[in-house]
Amino acid sequence: MNTIFTIMSIISVIGIILVWCSFWKNLKQLTIFQKTSLLITSVGILIPFIVGFINGFLGH
């Protein structure tokens, strides 16, 4: 089960990086709501990834 969570976490981080790369050229054209949702989604994905990464190193 931990393997599934690890793989999905990595896929989510790759996905958010791809989303940021796809919007980078047109970032000024996005509305404030779109920018805010992109930021909140990024934080929601990256925080569990970073916490899990740190816990993985501390646990071993």
N, C-alpha and C positions, 0 to 999 in steps of 0.2 A: 504494500500500500504506500509506503514511503517513496518507493521508486516512482509510482504514478504521480505523486505530488511533486516530486523533484523534476520530472520530465515536463509536466504541465507548467510548472513555474518558469522553467527555462524557455519554453515555447511562448509563454505570455510576455516575457521580457523581450524576446526577439520580435514578437508582434508589435509591442509598443514602440520599439526602435524603428521598425518599418513604417509605422503610422507617422511618427515624427519626421522621418526622412521624406515621406510622400507629401507632407504638408509644409515642409521647410521653405520652399520657394514662394508659396502663396500664403504664408503665415499672416502677412499684413492684411489680406483680404478677408480673413475669418472674423466673425463677429466676436464680441467679448464673451458671449455664452459658449460659443464653440471653443474658444481658447481656454476658458475655465473648465469645461468638461474634459478637454484633452489633458489639462494639467491634473485634474482630480483623478482621472483614470490612470494616468502615469504614476501618481503617488500611490494609488490603491494597488497597483501591480508591483511597484518597486519596493515598497516597505516590507511586505511579507517575504519577498525574494531576499532582500538584504538580511532581515532578521533570521530567516531559515539558514542562510549561508553562514552567518556568524554562529548560530547555535550548532550547526554541523561541525564547525571547526572546534568549538569549545567542548562538544560532546565526545570527541575522539581524542 
